[in-house]
């Protein structure tokens, strides 16, 4: 934590630049590994001339790349370097939001539910980091890999393979984005109902004495139960629509895979223009390319939910401060005299006046009288 506090803006910028460099290196490794697999398979057809250095190089690149279960060395280093940046962002945002909430009037706080404010504050600050992480380290690399793969297959194979990869990727992304946009209404509704449930719990426990005084325990429990049931109905819609999206993604990816694989085998068996290593290259590259797309719907959903949470947080940030200190206020000077205040009112709700009178301040007795 001490090192995190000592980070300067330039130091954080250097970390961001190095993380971007690791992302670019990861994209190059994703292209190199399928090519190495092709070379290894082709050289195994003539074992006498096999170069064992290819195995060591492929293993080393796989160590850097990792897989779905293990992040790999590059991702591990990137995650380590990103920790201070994430902490800095969270700290600054939470402090700024906390400061803004304290600057708002009592009327604003009395009109809000404490549990809902706490939930929005917690989700809003974490949503900013989620958006940065998922967009920078998931969405952007996936799109970059797709563009690189299309260019590679156009140049290394022929236009048909490039069109297969391009069409499959575009169709999969289009279906993912369109269905996820449709699902956003359920995500937003579930988020609102979850906030309402949290508000019921917090406010009921804070006002424990009032609940016990009026014997409303059963009423509060039933209200909480109905809120959970309402939330779960919306939650089912979000989960069911996600399952439907995953089925469509798998179908599109499967069609693209079989279409390209059949053509590769045809060119190997009949036209003799490709080798077995080319088949390994094609399938390895596509499987490597399709793997992030299986989670793209989930990532896109998380990003959508993070935007909703961030929107709720910025709604609080956009609430104007009613009582502001003027920027050029004069300092107080002790002067002899009497201060007379007329039509003095004190209110924190426009419907109720806590004080409405004329006040006279006697400086000698330091006493204020109201009429």
PAVEX-106450 format. One record per atom (N, C-alpha, C, O, CB): x, y, z; residue in one letter. Coordinates in pm, whole numbers, plus 50000, padded with zeros to 5 digits. Glycine has a CB too. Layout:
residues N
XYZA ...
//
This chain:
residues 371
500824988050000X 500005000050000X 500855012550000X 500505022549937X 499075000050119X 502005012150072X 502865023850073X 503395026849934X 503465038449892X 504025021850170X 503785016349861X 504265018549725X 503155023649636X 503395031449544X 504845005749667X 501925019249664X 500795024049584X 500565038849607X 500275046349514X 499515016149616X 500705043149735X 500515057349765X 501615065749702X 501405077349667X 500485059549917X 502785059849688X 503915067449635X 503895068449483X 504725075449424X 505195061249679X 502965061349420X 502915061749274X 502565075749226X 501635081949276X 501905051549220X 503295080449131X 502975093149068X 502185090548942X 502055079148897X 504245101249037X 501665101148885X 500895099648762X 501755093948651X 501285085548574X 500305112948720X 502995098448640X 503875093348536X 504165078548556X 504255070948460X 505175101148532X 504315074248682X 504535060148709X 503365051648666X 503555040748612X 504805058048855X 502155056448690X 500975049048647X 500885048648495X 500485038548438X 499705055348706X 501255059448431X 501235059448286X 502235049348230X 501945042648131X 501555073548232X 503385048148294X 504375038248250X 503835024048265X 504085015448181X 505675039848328X 503115021748374X 502525008548393X 501495005548285X 501444994448232X 501875007648532X 500675015448251X 499665013548147X 500325010348014X 499885001347942X 498765026048134X 501395017647981X 502095015347855X 502685001247852X 502614994447749X 503205025747835X 503264996747962X 503854983447965X 502774972647957X 502994962247894X 504694981648093X 501624974948019X 500514965348007X 500034964447862X 499724953547815X 499334969548098X 499974975647793X 499604975447651X 500654967947568X 500304960947473X 499424989747598X 501914969547604X 502974962147535X 502794947047554X 503004939347460X 504354966547586X 502424942847674X 502184928647699X 500994923547618X 500994912147572X 501934926247849X 499974932047600X 498834928047517X 499264925747372X 498854916047309X 497734938747523X 500084934747320X 500554933247182X 501414920647168X 501304913347070X 501364945647138X 502264918147268X 503074905947265X 502204893447267X 502514883647200X 504054905647384X 501114893847342X 500194882547345X 499544880047211X 499314868447173X 499144884747448X 499224890747137X 498634889047004X 499624882346908X 499234873946828X 498174902546947X 500884886146916X 501904880046830X 502094865246864X 502304857046775X 503244887546844X 502024861946992X 502154847947033X 500984839646981X 501164828146941X 502254846747186X 499784845446981X 498614838246931X 498754834646784X 498214824446740X 497364846646952X 499464842746708X 499704839446567X 500834829246554X 500784820546467X 500044852146487X 501844830346638X 503044822046623X 502794807546663X 503344798446600X 504164827646707X 501994805046765X 501814791346813X 501184782046709X 501684770946691X 500954791446937X 500104785846638X 499584776846534X 500584774246422X 500644763146368X 498304782546475X 501384784246387X 502394782246283X 503454772346330X 503884763846253X 503054795746245X 503864773546456X 504814763846511X 504234749746513X 504954740146486X 505244767946652X 502944748546543X 502304735346542X 502334729346402X 502554717346386X 500854736346592X 502124737546300X 502204732846161X 503614727946129X 503784717246071X 501784744046062X 504614735646166X 505994731746137X 506364718546206X 507034710046149X 506964742846179X 505914717046331X 506234704846405X 505594692646338X 506254682446322X 505744705946551X 504324693746299X 503634682546235X 504264679346099X 504444667646065X 502134685546218X 504584689546022X 505194687145890X 506574680645903X 506914671845824X 505314700345812X 507344684746002X 508674678846018X 508594664646074X 509514656746054X 509524687546109X 507514661446143X 507364647746192X 507144637846078X 507354625846093X 506204646846291X 506714642945962X 506574634045846X 507934629345795X 508024619045729X 505814641145733X 508984636845826X 510364632745795X 511174633645924X 511914643245944X 511014641745680X 511044623746012X 511664624646146X 513174626346144X 513734631446241X 511334612346224X 513834622246037X 515294623446035X 515754637946040X 516844640846088X 515854616645911X 514934647045989X 515314661145985X 514574669546089X 514484681746077X 515044666845847X 514044662946191X 513234670246289X 514124679146377X 515184675046422X 512434660446378X 513654691446399X 514364701046483X 513664701746620X 512544706646631X 514414715246415X 514344696846720X 513764696746854X 513614710746913X 512884712847009X 514604688146947X 514324720146854X 514204733946904X 512784739346887X 512354748046963X 515194743046831X 512044734046788X 510664738446769X 509804734846890X 508924742446930X 510074732146642X 510064723046948X 509294718947066X 509554728247184X 508634732447253X 509634704547104X 510824731447205X 511154740347316X 510574754347295X 510084760647388X 512684741247334X 510634759047170X 510094772347141X 508574772547159X 508024782047215X 510464776646999X 507894762047110X 506434761447125X 506034760447271X 505064766647314X 505864749547046X 506784752647349X 506484751347492X 506684764547564X 505894768247651X 507354740447556X 507744771747528X 508004784647592X 506904794747558X 506454802147646X 509374790047547X 506484795047432X 505404804347395X 504084800547462X 503314809347500X 505224804447242X 503844787547478X 502624783347548X 502684787247695X 501664790547755X 502434768147535X 503874786847752X 504054791547890X 503714806347901X 503084810647998X 505494789047938X 504114814147802X 503794828347803X 502314830847779X 501714839847837X 504614835747699X 501714822747691X 500314824847654X 499354819647759X 498394826647794X 500024818147522X 499584807547811X 498644801347904X 497454795647830X 497494793847708X 498184811448008X 496384792747905X 495154787647844X 493974792847923X 494114802148004X 495154772147839X 492794786847899X 491594791847965X 491634790748116X 491154799648186X 490404784547914X 492234779748168X 492274777848313X 493424785448377X 493304790348489X 492384763048346X 494554786448304X 495734793248356X 496014805448269X 496044804548146X 496964783748360X 496224816648334X 496374829148260X 497644830448181X 497694838448088X 496274840348353X 498674822948214X 499934824548144X 500794835248209X 500324843448288X 499684827847999X 502074834948173X 503024844048237X 502744858648202X 502804867348289X 504454840448197X 502424861348075X 502174875248034X 500964880948107X 501004892348155X 501974875947882X 499884873348115X 498684878248184X 498934879848333X 498384888848396X 497514868748160X 499754870948390X 500064872148533X 500844884948562X 500554892048658X 500864859948581X 501834887848478X 502614900148495X 501724912348474X 501814922148548X 503804900548398X 500874911648373X 499974922948346X 499024925348463X 498764936848500X 499174920548218X 498484914548521X 497594915948636X 498324922148754X 497774930648825X 497014902448675X 499564917848776X 500354923248886X 500614938248867X 500494945948962X 501694915748898X 500954942248746X 501234956348720X 499974964848726X 500054976848755X 501894957948584X 498834958948701X 497584966548696X 496994968848835X 496104977248851X 496574959448609X 497454961548936X 496874962649071X 496964976949125X 495944982149170X 497584953049167X 498134983749124X 498164997449175X 497275007049097X 496695016249155X 499585002649174X 497165005048966X 496305013748886X 494845011848927X 494105021548940X 496485010848735X 494454999448946X 493084996648987X 492795002249126X 491725007849150X 492814981548985X 493755000849217X 493565006249352X 493485021549349X 492675027449420X 494705001749443X 494315027749268X 494285042349258X 492935047149205X 492365056649257X 495425047349166X 492435040549101X 491145044449044X 490025042749145X 489175051549160X 490855036148919X 490005031349214X 488965028849313X 489015038849426X 487995044149469X 489075014649368X 490225041449476X 490375050649589X 489905064749554X 489145070749629X 491825051049634X 490365069849440X 489995083449402X 488495084749378X 487885094849416X 490755087749277X 487905074749317X 486475075349287X 485635074249413X 484665081549430X 486085064349189X 486005065149503X 485255063549627X 485345076049714X 484345080249773X 485755051349704X 486535081749724X 486695093849805X 485895105449746X 485255112949820X 488185097649815X 485935106849614X 485195117749550X 483695116049569X 482985125849596X 485525118349400X 483195103849556X 481765101449576X 481375103549721X 480335109349749X 481395087249531X 482205098749814X 481925100549956X 481905115349994X 481055119850071X 482965093050042X 482845122849938X 482895137349962X 481655144149907X 481095153149971X 484145143349899X 481215140049790X 480035146149728X 478775143049809X 477915151749825X 479865141249584X 478655130849859X 477475127349939X 477415135550067X 476325139150112X 477485112449973X 478565138550126X 478575146750247X 478245161350217X 477805168650306X 479925145850315X 478445165650094X 478145179550060X 476675181650026X 476225193150015X 478995183849944X 475915170850010X 474495172149979X 473715175650104X 474175173550216X 473965159249916X 472515180850084X 471725185950195X 471075174650274X 471015163150229X 470645195550144X 470585178150392X 469885168450474X 468595163950407X 468185152450420X 469575174350612X 467965173050334X 466745169450263X 467005158150164X 466185149050151X 466165181550190X 468155158650094X 468485148149998X 468655134750068X 468165124450020X 469765151749921X 469355134750181X 469605122250252X 468325116450311X 468155104350316X 470645124350362X 467425125150358X 466185120150414X 465245114650306X 464375106450336X 465485131150491X 465425119050184X 464575114150075X 465145101550010X 464505095649923X 464415124949970X 466335097350052X 466965085349996X 466985074350101X 466975076950221X 468395088449947X 467005061850052X 467115050350140X 468585046850157X 469325045450060X 466315038350085X 468995045450282X 470415043450312X 470955030850245X 472045031050189X 470625042550462X 470195019950250X 470675007550190X 470885008850041X 471845003449986X 469704996350217X 469995015949974X 470125017849830X 471335026449797X 472045023649700X 468855024149773X 471575036749876X 472735045449853X 474025037549870X 474945038949789X 472715057449949X 474105029249974X 475315021449998X 475545011349886X 476685009249844X 475225014250132X 474475004949838X 474614995149731X 475075001849601X 475944996649531X 473294987649709X 474475013249569X 474875020349447X 476315025149457X 477055024549359X 473935032349421X 476715029749575X 478075034449594X 479075022949577X 480105024649513X 478235040849732X 478755011449634X 479664999949625X 479754994749482X 480844992049433X 479204988849719X 478614993349416X 478614988149280X 479194998149181X 479894994349087X 477204984449239X 478905010849202X 479355020949107X 480865021949099X 481425022948990X 478785034249142X 481525021749214X 482985022949214X 483645010549153X 484635011749081X 483495025149356X 483094998749183X 483684986549126X 483394985348977X 484154978948904X 483164974349199X 482284991348931X 481924990148789X 482934997148699X 483174992648587X 480534995948765X 483535008048747X 484525015148666X 485725006148638X 486215005548525X 484965028148736X 486194999248741X 487324990048722X 486934978348632X 487734973748551X 487814984848856X 485704973448647X 485264962348563X 485244966348416X 485654958648329X 483874957548605X 484764978448389X 484704983048250X 486104984348192X 486354980048079X 483974996548241X 487024990148269X 488394991648220X 489044977948195X 489674975848091X 489234999548321X 488884968748290X 489524955748277X 488964947748160X 489724942348079X 489364947748405X 487644947148149X 487044938748046X 487244944547907X 487514937247812X 485564936848073X 487104957647893X 487274963647760X 488734963147717X 489034959447604X 486764978047759X 489634967047807X 491044967947770X 491704954347757X 492564952547671X 491784976247872X 491324944747841X 492034932047844X 491224920247791X 491734909047787X 492454929047984X 489984922447749X 489194911647691X 488614915247555X 488834908147456X 488074907847785X 487864926247549X 487194929847424X 488194934147318X 488164929047206X 486184941047449X 489064943447352X 490044948347254X 490964937147205X 491164936147084X 490884959647315X 491534928647292X 492364917547240X 491584907847151X 492124902847052X 492974909947354X 490324905147186X 489524895847105X 489304901446965X 489464894246866X 488174893047172X 488934914146955X 488734920346824X 490044920946746X 490054918646625X 488144934546840X 491144924046815X 492444924346748X 492824910546695X 493364909446585X 493534929446844X 492534900046772X 492824886346726X 491994882646604X 492484876046513X 492574876246839X 490744887046601X 489874884046486X 490404890846360X 490494884546255X 488424888646514X 490754903546371X 491284910846255X 492584904446206X 492784902846086X 491514925746289X 493454900846300X 494724894546263X 494484881046194X 495154877846096X 495604892546387X 493534873246245X 493254860046187X 492714861346045X 493094853745957X 492264852346274X 491814870846023X 491254872745889X 492364876345790X 492424870745680X 490164883745889X 493224885545828X 494334889545740X 495274877745716X 495744875745604X 495124901345801X 495534869945820X 496454858645806X 495894848145710X 496634843345623X 496714852245943X 494624844445723X 494064834045637X 493884838945493X 493984831045399X 492734829245692X 493624851745476X 493564857245340X 494924856045271X 494994852845152X 493104871945344X 495984858645345X 497314858845284X 497974845045281X 498604841545181X 498214868445358X 497834837145388X 498524824245396X 497774813145324X 498404803945272X 498734820445540X 496434813645321X 495644803245254X 495024809145127X 495714810645026X 494534797645350X 493744812445132X 493104819145019X 491904826945069X 491634827345189X 492684808844910X 491194833144977X 490094841845015X 488964834245083X 488264839745168X 489554849144893X 488764821445046X 487674813745104X 487854812545255X 486904814645331X 487584799845040X 489054809045299X 489294807445442X 489144820745515X 488614821345626X 490694801545468X 489614831445452X 489444844445513X 487984848245528X 487584853945629X 490164854945433X 487174844945425X 485744848045432X 485034839445537X 484134844245605X 485094846045295X 485444826745549X 484844818045651X 485094823645790X 484174824645872X 485404803745640X 486334827245817X 486674832645949X 485974845945971X 485404848446078X 488204834345964X 486014854645870X 485404867845884X 483894866745904X 483334873145992X 485714876445761X 483224858545821X 481774857145833X 481354851245966X 480384855746027X 481244848645721X 482084841046011X 481744834746138X 481914844446254X 481064845246343X 482614822246161X 483024851746253X 483284861046363X 482274872446365X 481754876046471X 484704866646351X 482004878146247X 481064889446240X 479664885146282X 478994892146357X 481044895446099X 479234873446233X 477904868646269X 477804865746418X 476804868846482X 477564856046189X 478854859746473X 478844856546617X 478824869246701X 478074870146798X 480074848046653X 479624879046663X 479644891646738X 478324899046724X 477824904846821X 480794900446691X 477744898946603X 476474906046581X 475364899846664X 474574906946727X 476104905846432X 475294886546664X 474264879746745X 474484882446893X 473534884946967X 474274864546717X 475734882046936X 476044884447077X 475634898347120X 474994900147224X 477534882347104X 475994908247040X 475694922147078X 474194924847074X 473654931347164X 476434931946985X 473514920046969X 472074922846956X 471274916447068X 470404922847126X 471564917946820X 471574903847099X 470824897047206X 471164902947342X 470294904247428X 471114881947205X 472414906547361X 472794912547489X 472144926147507X 471744929747618X 474324913947499X 472024933847399X 471294946547407X 469844944247447X 469284951747526X 471364954147273X 469244933847391X 467874930447427X 467784926147574X 466794929047641X 467334919247337X 468814919347623X 468814914647761X 469074925847861X 468864923947981X 469844903947778X 469514937347814X 469864948247906X 468664952647989X 468824956448105X 470414960147829X 467474952147932X 466284956248006X 466074947448129X 465674952348235X 465044955747916X 466334934548115X 466204925548229X 467314927848331X 467094927048452X 466214910948182X 468514930748281X 469624933548373X 469354946148453X 469584946548574X 470944934848295X 468864956448385X 468564968948455X 467454966948558X 467534972048670X 468154979848354X 466424959448519X 465314956848612X 465784948748732X 465394951448845X 464184949548540X 466634938648707X 467154930548817X 468024938948910X 468004937149032X 467954918648763X 468784948048853X 469634956748934X 468794965749024X 469114967549142X 470534965348843X 467724971348970X 466864980049049X 466174972249161X 466064977149274X 465814986648959X 465714960149130X 465044952149233X 466024947349340X 465664946249457X 464344940149170X 467264944649300X 468274940749398X 468594952349491X 468764950449611X 469544935949328X 468674964449435X 468884976249519X 467724978349616X 467924982049731X 469084988749431X 466504976049567X 465334977649653X 465344967449767X 464984970649880X 464044976349572X 465754955149737X 465844944849841X 466874948649946X 466634947150066X 466204931349779X 468024953449901X 469054957749996X 468564969450081X 468884970250200X 470324961749921X 467794978450021X 467274989850097X 466294985250204X 466294990750314X 466584999850003X 465474975250174X 464514970150272X 465254964250392X 464884966950507X 463594959450209X 466284956350366X 467034950050475X 467714960550562X 467594960250684X 468084940350419X 468414969850498X 469174979850574X 468254988750656X 468494990850775X 470014988350480X 467224994150594X 466325003350665X 465554996250775X 465295002150880X 465355009850568X 465184983650752X 464444976250855X 465314973750977X 464844974851090X 463924963050799X 466584970250955X 467474967651069X 467894980551139X 468054980751261X 468704959951022X 468074991251062X 468415003951126X 467275008751216X 467505014151324X 468725014651018X 466045006751170X 464865010651248X 464314998751328X 463094996851336X 463775016451156X 465204991051385X 464824978951458X 463864982151573X 462884975051593X 466064971851512X 464144992851648X 463304996151763X 461884999651720X 460914995751785X 463915007751841X 461765006951610X 460435010651562X 459654998351517X 458464997051543X 460535020751447X 460354989251448X 459694976951403X 459204968851523X 458074963851522X 460664968451317X 460044967551625X 459644959951744X 458534967051822X 457644960651878X 460854957651835X 458584980351823X 457604988051900X 456194985951844X 455234984651920X 457955003051899X 456074985651713X 454764983951651X 454454969351617X 453404966351561X 454684992351526X 455374960251650X 455134946051625X 455014942651477X 454184934551438X 453884941851695X 455864948851395X 455784947051249X 456834937151197X 457214937851080X 455964960351179X 457284928051281X 458304918551235X 457794910151118X 458484908551018X 458734909451350X 456594904851132X 456044896351025X 455824904350897X 456054899350787X 454724889951070X 455384916750912X 455174925250795X 456484927750721X 456534927150599X 454544938550836X 457564930450796X 458864932950735X 459404920450667X 459994921150559X 459864937950840X 459214908850730X 459674896350671X 458944893450541X 459564889650442X 459494884650770X 457624895350541X 456844892950419X 457224902850308X 457284899250191X 455344893950449X 457484915150347X 457894925150248X 459244921450187X 459454922950067X 457954939050311X 460144916550271X 461454912350222X 461334900050132X 462014899250030X 462394909250340X 460474890650169X 460284878450090X 459714881849952X 460174876549852X 459364868650163X 458714890649948X 458124894549819X 459144901649731X 459144900049609X 456914903549841X 460014909549793X 461044916449716X 462024906549654X 462434908149539X 461794926549804X 462404896249730X 463314885949677X 462644878249564X 463274875549462X 463754876249790X 461374874649582X 460664867349477X 460564875449349X 460724870149240X 459274863449526X 460294888349363X 460234896949245X 461584897849176X 461664897849053X 459764910949284X 462664898449255X 464004898849198X 464344885849126X 464954885949020X 465044901649306X 463944874549184X 464284861649125X 463544859248993X 464054852348905X 463964850449222X 462354864848979X 461644863748851X 462444870548740X 462614865048631X 460224869948861X 462924882548769X 463734889648670X 465084882848650X 465604882448539X 463944904148714X 465644877448758X 466924870448747X 466794858148657X 467714855048581X 467434866248885X 465664851148664X 465454839548577X 465454843748431X 466004836648346X 464134832548611X 464864855048401X 464844859948263X 466254862648213X 466584859548098X 463984872548252X 467094868548298X 468464871448256X 469254858648234X 470024857648138X 469164880148360X 469094848648322X 469834836148308X 469344828048189X 470154822148117X 469724827848435X 468024827648166X 467484820048054X 467904826147921X 468254818947827X 465954819348062X 467874839347912X 468304845847788X 469794844047764X 470234843347649X 467964860747791X 470594843047871X 472024840447856X 472264826347801X 473124824447716X 472744842247990X 471504816547850X 471624802947798X 471264802347650X 471904795347572X 470744793347878X 470224809747611X 469834810347470X 470944816447385X 471204811747274X 468534818447454X 471584826747436X 472694833047364X 473854823347347X 474454822747239X 473154845547438X 474194815947451X 475304806447442X 475024795547339X 475934791147269X 475574800247579X 473774791047330X 473424780847230X 473624786147089X 474164779147003X 471964776247249X 473194798347064X 473374804246932X 474854805946898X 475264803346785X 472654817746923X 475634810146996X 477074811746972X 477724798546934X 478504797846839X 477754817747096X 477414788047008X 478014774946979X 477594769846842X 478384763646772X 477614764847087X 476344772446804X 475874768046672X 476624775246561X 477044769046463X 474364770446658X 476794788346574X 477494796046471X 478954791846461X 479484790046351X 477404811146502X 479594790146576X 481004786146576X 481174772146518X 482124769546444X 481574786646720X 480244763046550X 480324749546496X 480174749146344X 480884741746277X 479274740846559X 479254757246291X 479064757746146X 480314763146076X 480744757845974X 477834766446110X 480904773646134X 482124779146075X 483274769346080X 484064768445986X 482504791846145X 483374761846189X 484454752146203X 484324740746102X 485314736946039X 484474746546345X 483134735346087X 482964724045994X 483134728545850X 483674721045768X 481584717646013X 482684740745818X 482844745745682X 484304747345643X 484694743445533X 482134758945666X 485114752845732X 486524754545702X 487304741545705X 488184739445622X 487144764145798X 486974732745800X 487714720045813X 487504711145692X 488454704845644X 487294712645941X 486274710345641X 486004702045524X 486804706845404X 487334698745328X 484494702045491X 486894719945386X 487634725245272X 489134722745286X 489814720145187X 487364740245256X 489654723445408X 491074720645430X 491374706045396X 492354703145328X 491474723645576X 490524696945444X 490734682645416X 490644679945266X 491404671845213X 489704674045493X 489714686545198X 489584684645054X 490864688844981X 491314681944890X 488374692645000X 491444700045021X 492664704844956X 493864696144990X 494824695544914X 492944719344995X 493814689245105X 494914680145141X 494794667045064X 495784662045010X 494914677445292X 493594661445058X 493404648045001X 493364648344849X 493984639944784X 492114641845055X 492644657844792X 492404657644648X 493334667044571X 493934662844471X 490964661544619X 493474679444614X 494284688844538X 495754688444575X 496594693344500X 493754702844558X 496084682644689X 497474681144734X 498194694644748X 499414695344737X 498234672244636X 497434705144771X 498054718344784X 498354722044929X 499134731144955X 497154728944723X 497744715045022X 497994717445164X 498524704745228X 498384693845173X 496724722245235X 499124706245344X 499674694845417X 498864692445543X 497964700145578X 501164697345453X 499194681445610X 498524678445737X 498804689545839X 497964692645923X 498984664745793X 499994695245830X 500314706245920X 499404718245900X 499114725445996X 501744710445900X 498934720445776X 498004731345751X 496654728845819X 496024738145868X 497794733245600X 496234716145821X 494994712945891X 495144715646041X 494244721146105X 494604698145868X 496294711746096X 496554714446238X 496584729446263X 496044734246363X 497884708046282X 497214736846172X 497274751446186X 495864757346185X 495534765746269X 498124757646073X 495044752946089X 493694758646076X 492844755846200X 492254764946257X 493004753045951X 492794743146240X 491944739646355X 492474745646485X 491694750346568X 491844724446368X 493794745546501X 494374751246624X 494104766146633X 493734771246739X 495884748746629X 494274773046521X 494064787546520X 492594790846547X 492294799846626X 494504793546386X 491684783446481X 490264786446500X 489804783246642X 489054791046701X 489434778646400X 490234771946696X 489854768746834X 490404779146931X 489734783047027X 490374754746872X 491624783546905X 492214794046987X 491444807146972X 491314814747068X 493674796146951X 490944809646852X 490214821946825X 488794821446879X 488264831546926X 490184824646675X 488174809746874X 486794808546916X 486634807947068X 485574811447120X 486184796246855X 487664803747138X 487554802247283X 487124815047354X 486224814447437X 488874797547340X 487724826747324X 487244838947391X 485804842547355X 485114848947434X 488144850547357X 485354838447235X 483994841847195X 482954834447276X 481824839247290X 483794838847048X 483314822847331X 482364815747418X 482024823847542X 480934822447598X 482934802247458X 482964832247584X 482754840547703X 482434854947667X 482254863347755X 483974840047793X 482374857847536X 482164871747496X 480794876747538X 480634888347576X 482334873247345X 479784867847531X 478454871847575X 478424875147723X 477814885047764X 477454860847546X 479104866747804X 479164869447948X 479914882347975X 479504890448059X 479834857848021X 481034884347904X 481804896647923X 480994908847883X 480994919047952X 483114896047842X 480294907647770X 479474918947725X 478354921747824X 478004933347848X 478884916047586X 477784911047882X 476734912947982X 477284919848107X 476644928748163X 476104899348020X 478474915748150X 479084922048267X 479364936748240X 479174945248327X 480394914748306X 479824939648117X 480084953648082X 478784961648082X 478754973048130X 480774954447944X 477714955748028X 476424962548028X 475954965248170X 475484976248201X 475374954247952X 476094955248257X 475684956948396X 476554967448465X 476064975348546X 475774943648472X 477854967548431X 478734977548490X 478344991648447X 478425000948526X 480194974648453X 477934993148321X 477485006248274X 476215010648347X 476055022348379X 477235005948123X 475315001148374X 474105004448449X 474465008748591X 473935018748641X 473134992348453X 475375001248656X 475805004948792X 476495018548792X 476265026648882X 476744994348849X 477325020948692X 478025033748685X 477045045048657X 477225056248706X 479105033348576X 476005042248579X 474985052348552X 474265056348680X 474005068148703X 473965047148449X 473945046448765X 473295049548893X 474205057848982X 473745066849053X 472885036548964X 475505054748980X 476435062249063X 476555076649015X 476565085949096X 477815055549062X 476635078648884X 476775092248832X 475485100248847X 475515112548844X 477185091848686X 474345093348863X 473125100548898X 473285107449033X 472825118749051X 471915090948900X 473935100649127X 474225106949256X 475225118349239X 475085128949300X 474755096549355X 476245115849157X 477275126149138X 476715138649071X 477235149649091X 478425120449056X 475665136948991X 475085148348919X 474095156149004X 473665166948963X 474415143548794X 473715150949121X 472825158449209X 473555170949258X 474645170049313X 472345149749329X 472945182449237X 473595195049269X 473615197549420X 472685193949492X 472905206549197X 474675203949463X 474795208049603X 473955220649623X 474155230649554X 476295210649643X 473015220149717X 472095231349735X 472755242949810X 472475254549779X 470865226749811X 473595239949906X 474255250349985X 475725250649947X 476465241149975X 474075247950139X 476145261449882X 477515262649835X 478175275049895X 477535285349912X 477565263149681X 479455273749926X 480235285249968X 480665293149845X 481165287449749X 481475280950052X 480455306349850X 480855314649737X 482375314749724X 483065314349825X 480315328949753X 482895315249603X 484355314349586X 485095326549639X 486295325549669X 484685312649441X 484425338149652X 485105350349696X 484505355549827X 484355367649844X 485035361149588X 484175346649917X 483645350950046X 484715358550125X 485885354850124X 483145338850128X 484285369350192X 485205377250274X 485365370750411X 484405365050463X 484705391650289X 486545371450470X 486735365850604X 485975373950708X 485715385850689X 488235365350640X 485615367450818X 484855374050924X 485735384150998X 486875381251033X 484275363751023X 485175395951021X 485855406351098X 484995409851219X 483805412551206X 486135418851012X 485625409951335X 484905413051458X 484555427851460X 485445436351464X 485735409051583X 483265430751457X 482805444651458X 481755446451567X 480945437451591X 482235448851319X 481775457951632X 480795460751737X 479445463851674X 479365471151574X 481265472351828X 478425458551732X 477095461051678X 476165449551711X 476535440051780X 477155463251527X 474995450651661X 473965440651686X 473495434951553X 473255442351457X 472765446751764X 473375422151549X 472905415351429X 471425412451445X 471005406351544X 473705402251401X 470635416751351X 469205414151353X 468835406051229X 469105410151117X 468385427551359X 468235394751251X 467835385851142X 466325385451138X 465675382451239X 468435371651160X 465755388251024X 464305387851007X 463925377050908X 464685373550817X 463765401650960X 462745371850928X 462215361350840X 463185349550830X 463495344650721X 461925367050700X 463655345350945X 464575334050950X 463795320950942X 462875318551020X 465435334551080X 464165312850848X 463515299750834X 464575288950828X 465685291050778X 462625299350707X 464235277550881X 465115265950878X 464285254050832X 463295250350895X 465765263151018X 464705248150721X 463955236950666X 464895227550594X 465885231950535X 462835241850572X 464595214650599X 465305204750520X 464355197450427X 464745188550352X 466025194850611X 463095201450431X 462095196350340X 461165207850306X 460695214850396X 461305184150401X 460905209850179X 460135221550137X 458705221150190X 458015231350187X 460115222549986X 458265209750238X 456895208650288X 456785212050436X 455695214650486X 456375194650264X 457915212150506X 457875214550650X 458925224950687X 460065224250644X 458105201350729X 458495234750770X 459415244750823X 459715241350968X 458825240751052X 458815259050811X 460995239150996X 461375236351134X 461425249051217X 461255248551338X 462735229351139X 461655260651152X 461745273251224X 461335284351129X 461825285151016X 463175275651280X 460445292851174X 460025304451094X 459715315851191X 458635316151250X 458765301051004X 460665325151209X 460495335851307X 461505346851280X 462275346151184X 460655330451452X 461485356951365X 462455367851360X 463405366251478X 462975364751592X 461755381751362X 464705366551450X 465705364351553X 466505377151575X 466885383851479X 466645352651516X 466775380551703X 467595392051740X 468775387151823X 468615379751920X 466755402651818X 469965391451782X 471185387151850X 471725398751931X 472005409451877X 472245382051749X 471885396552063X 472445406552153X 473915403052174X 474235392852234X 471675407152288X 474795411652125X 476215408552129X 476765408952270X 477645400952304X 476975418152042X 476275418052353X 476825419352489X 476475407252575X 477315402252650X 476305432052555X 475245402652563X 474835390952643X 475035377852568X 474865367052624X 473385392252684X 475395379052439X 475605367252355X 474375358152362X 474475346052382X 476875359552399X 473215364552343X 471955357152352X 471115360352229X 471075371852184X 471185360652483X 470455350352176X 469615352052058X 468175349752100X 467835339452158X 470035342351944X 467315359452069X 465895358252103X 465085357251976X 465395363551875X 465425370352189X 464025349151981X 463165346951866X 461775352551895X 461285351852008X 463075331751832X 461175358151794X 459835363751806X 458905356851709X 457715360051703X 459855379051781X 
//
